Amino acid sequence: MLTGKQIAEAGLSDWRRLAQGLHARYVVGSFGAGVRFAAAVGEAGEALGHQPRATIGGGHVDLKLVSDDAVYRDDNGVEHLVHWVTQKDVDLARRITEIAAAQDAKADPASITAIELALDTAQAATIAPVWAALLTGSTDARGRGTVGDDVRDVSGQVPTLWFQGTDEHATPRQRFHLDVWVPPEVAEQRIAAAVAAGGVVVDDSEAPSFTVIADQDGNKACVCTSLSRDGG
């Protein structure tokens, strides 16, 4: 696993770390240009033995880089394989940046967003298999790439669902909230847009790591960035 500081020091101007991975959007002239760009990225990935997840739109290509064999050492020194950014992601990101420059594909980091679902519960281990089966069709997705009970779809079709520990409580109390991951330079604008639309900042004590926003009914979501509260 690379630390947030190590990732930042890599100087990947086209890329942003959102949640567990590196994300980039490249603007291209057409769908065909996107296909050609993605093909070149695929060849580079083959050469480095690593591949990004790619989505081609009418005028853009979205890429995500994450390793499924990053090593996390817990407090007891036990090693776990998790999904996280490693040096091979950084190396491929740099190569993709070079390919983009050669093909005149323009990076648009301000448009990148990643969504995670968060569910407040005191029984994560008990309910996680249910949500894994509901979201992906298999309980195998529970705990994939994490030391916790997170539900992660290997195909990327549905957002990651993670469980936030809480005390036992009676319904109705909001249990689900969205984590909206954006590049750090976009966070203030995204929060301002939500406030202008009628939202309220409920808690910004952990900003820029995350800022809690509520709608007019009191439903909450978090605008998240890769920066810690002290900006590191």
C-alpha positions in Angstrom: 0.0 0.0 0.0 1.2 3.5 -0.8 0.3 6.2 1.7 -1.7 9.2 0.8 1.5 11.3 1.1 3.4 8.9 -1.2 0.6 9.1 -3.8 0.6 12.9 -3.6 4.3 13.1 -4.0 4.2 11.0 -7.2 2.9 14.2 -8.9 0.2 12.6 -11.0 -1.3 15.8 -12.3 -4.0 14.0 -14.5 -5.1 11.6 -11.7 -6.9 11.9 -8.3 -7.2 9.4 -5.5 -10.8 8.9 -4.7 -11.6 6.2 -2.1 -9.3 3.2 -2.8 -8.1 3.9 -6.3 -6.7 6.4 -8.8 -9.2 8.0 -11.2 -8.8 10.0 -14.4 -11.1 11.3 -17.1 -9.7 12.2 -20.5 -11.7 14.2 -23.0 -11.4 12.9 -26.5 -12.9 14.1 -29.8 -15.2 11.2 -30.5 -16.1 7.7 -29.4 -13.7 6.3 -32.0 -10.9 8.4 -30.6 -11.8 7.1 -27.2 -11.5 3.5 -28.5 -8.1 4.2 -30.0 -6.9 5.8 -26.8 -8.3 2.9 -24.7 -6.5 0.4 -27.0 -3.2 2.2 -26.5 -3.8 2.2 -22.8 -4.5 -1.5 -22.9 -1.2 -2.2 -24.7 0.7 -0.2 -22.1 -1.1 -2.2 -19.4 -0.2 -5.4 -21.0 3.5 -4.3 -21.1 3.4 -3.5 -17.4 1.3 -6.5 -16.4 -1.5 -4.3 -15.0 -4.7 -3.0 -16.4 -7.1 -0.1 -15.5 -10.8 -0.3 -15.5 -12.0 1.8 -18.5 -15.3 3.3 -19.5 -15.7 4.9 -22.9 -18.3 7.6 -23.5 -19.1 9.8 -26.5 -16.4 12.3 -25.8 -14.4 10.9 -22.8 -12.6 7.9 -21.4 -12.8 7.3 -17.6 -10.1 5.2 -16.1 -9.6 3.7 -12.6 -6.4 2.1 -11.3 -6.3 0.0 -8.2 -4.3 -3.1 -7.2 -6.0 -6.1 -5.8 -2.8 -7.4 -4.1 -1.8 -4.4 -2.0 -0.3 -5.5 1.4 -1.8 -4.0 4.6 -0.2 -4.8 7.9 -2.5 -4.6 10.9 -1.5 -3.6 14.5 -0.4 -7.1 15.2 1.9 -7.2 12.1 -0.4 -9.6 10.2 -0.4 -9.0 6.5 -3.6 -8.8 4.5 -4.1 -8.4 0.7 -6.4 -5.5 0.0 -7.5 -3.3 -2.8 -5.4 -0.1 -2.8 -3.0 2.0 -4.8 0.5 0.5 -5.2 3.6 1.5 -7.2 2.4 -0.4 -10.3 -0.7 1.9 -10.4 1.5 4.9 -10.2 3.8 3.6 -13.0 0.9 2.8 -15.3 -0.7 6.2 -14.5 2.4 8.0 -15.6 2.5 5.9 -18.8 -1.1 6.7 -19.6 -0.5 10.4 -19.1 2.2 10.1 -21.8 -0.1 8.3 -24.1 -2.8 11.0 -23.5 -0.4 13.7 -24.4 0.6 12.0 -27.6 -3.0 11.5 -28.7 -4.2 14.9 -27.6 -6.5 13.5 -25.0 -7.0 16.2 -22.3 -7.3 15.4 -18.7 -10.3 16.7 -16.9 -9.8 15.9 -13.2 -12.4 18.4 -12.0 -15.2 16.2 -13.5 -14.2 13.0 -11.6 -16.6 11.7 -9.0 -16.8 8.3 -7.2 -19.7 7.2 -5.1 -19.8 4.8 -2.1 -22.7 3.7 0.0 -22.4 3.8 3.7 -24.8 1.9 6.0 -24.9 2.7 9.8 -25.2 -0.6 11.7 -24.2 -2.3 14.9 -24.3 -5.7 13.1 -22.0 -5.4 10.1 -20.9 -9.0 10.1 -24.4 -10.3 10.3 -26.0 -8.1 7.6 -23.1 -7.9 5.2 -23.8 -11.2 3.4 -27.4 -10.2 2.8 -26.3 -7.0 1.1 -23.5 -8.8 -0.9 -26.1 -11.2 -2.3 -28.6 -8.4 -3.0 -26.1 -6.1 -4.8 -23.9 -8.7 -6.6 -25.7 -12.0 -6.5 -23.1 -13.7 -4.4 -21.9 -13.5 -0.8 -18.3 -13.7 -2.2 -18.4 -9.9 -2.5 -18.4 -9.5 1.2 -15.0 -8.5 2.5 -13.4 -8.6 -1.0 -10.2 -6.5 -0.9 -10.7 -5.2 2.6 -10.1 -6.3 6.2 -13.7 -5.4 7.0 -17.1 -6.4 5.8 -17.3 -4.0 2.8 -19.2 -5.3 -0.2 -17.2 -4.7 -3.3 -18.4 -5.8 -6.7 -15.5 -7.2 -8.8 -17.1 -5.9 -12.0 -17.6 -2.4 -10.7 -21.3 -2.3 -11.7 -22.5 -1.1 -8.2 -20.8 1.2 -5.7 -18.9 -0.1 -2.8 -21.1 -0.6 0.3 -19.3 -0.1 3.6 -20.6 -0.4 7.1 -20.2 2.4 9.7 -20.3 1.1 13.2 -23.0 2.7 15.4 -24.9 2.0 18.5 -28.1 0.0 18.4 -31.0 2.2 17.6 -34.7 2.1 16.7 -36.0 3.0 13.3 -36.7 5.4 11.7 -33.2 7.0 11.8 -31.2 7.5 8.7 -29.1 4.5 8.1 -27.9 4.9 4.6 -25.8 7.8 3.3 -23.8 8.5 0.2 -20.1 9.2 0.3 -19.5 11.5 -2.7 -15.7 11.4 -3.5 -14.4 14.4 -5.5 -10.9 15.8 -6.2 -9.8 18.1 -3.4 -9.9 21.2 -5.6 -13.5 20.5 -6.4 -14.8 19.9 -2.9 -15.6 23.6 -2.0 -17.5 24.1 -5.3 -19.5 20.9 -4.8 -20.4 21.8 -1.3 -21.4 25.3 -2.4 -23.6 23.9 -5.2 -25.4 21.7 -2.7 -25.9 24.6 -0.3 -27.1 26.9 -3.1 -29.7 24.2 -4.0 -31.1 24.2 -0.4 -28.7 21.9 1.4 -27.1 22.7 4.8 -23.6 22.0 6.1 -24.2 19.9 9.2 -20.6 19.2 10.2 -17.3 20.4 8.6 -15.1 19.6 11.6 -13.3 16.9 9.6 -12.9 18.9 6.4 -11.4 18.6 3.9 -11.4 14.8 4.6 -15.2 14.9 4.7 -18.0 17.4 5.1 -21.5 16.3 6.1 -24.4 17.9 4.0 -28.1 17.5 4.8 -31.1 18.1 2.5 -34.3 19.8 3.5 -35.6 16.6 5.0 -32.5 16.0 7.1 -31.1 13.2 4.9 -27.3 13.4 5.0 -24.4 12.7 2.7 -20.6 13.3 2.9 -18.5 15.1 0.4 -15.1 13.3 0.7 -11.6 14.0 -0.5 -8.3 12.2 -0.2 -6.9 14.9 2.1 -6.8 14.6 5.9 -8.2 17.2 8.2 -4.8 18.9 8.5 -4.5 18.9 4.7 -2.0 16.1 4.4 
